[in-house]
């Protein structure tokens, strides 16, 4: 089945077949304003064209990434197997300090240990572009095993620890 790699940037304007140089520039050279627009994150997806219509392939993993200048890159790899896993890096023993993060619709608090350096994020992007997989040198964890704070639904806001 034919597939095309595409980048869904924060602004929402789909970029089909982005080169590695283009993706590198997005990660390393985009100004902070780029990461504060629209969805506030970028996502690598696979699409299929049907005439003028674009269909997103839901049978192939995706890789989302958002850069926060003070903290690094927040990655989200979504598998598509029979038992899908939403995997997020987690390097640390504690779930704090917290970093305020937004996915464009909902503000939530993410453990600081879920952010990686841009160099690790770049290696993860290259791995995804090569085989849709997760970079083995990053300690990925199932999102369901991480305690996130969602202040909009009544969780206590982690005051004094918000590094957003």
HUCOR-V381667 format. One line per field, one symbol per residue. phi: phi as a letter, one per 30 degrees, with the letter a starting at -180 (. if undefined). psi: psi as a letter, one per 20 degrees, with the letter a starting at -180 (. if undefined). A space follows every 10 residues. Layout:
BEGIN
phi=???
psi=???
END
This chain:
BEGIN
phi=.dbbdbccde djddcdhddd dddddedcbd dededcchdi acbcbcbbcb iddccddccb ebbcabcced bkcccbccdb decdbccbdb clcccbdcbd bbcjbbdbcc eedcccdddd dddddddddd biccdddcdd bdedccdccb ddcjdddddi cdce
psi=ppqppqpnrh iiopoqlprh gghghgghip rhhgijqdij rqpprprppn ciqpppojjp qroqqppohi hbpoqopork ahnqpoppqo nriqjrrqpp qqjihpprpp phiiqrrhgg hghhgggghg jjaqphipnq qphijpoqpn hhkiqppmqi ioj.
END
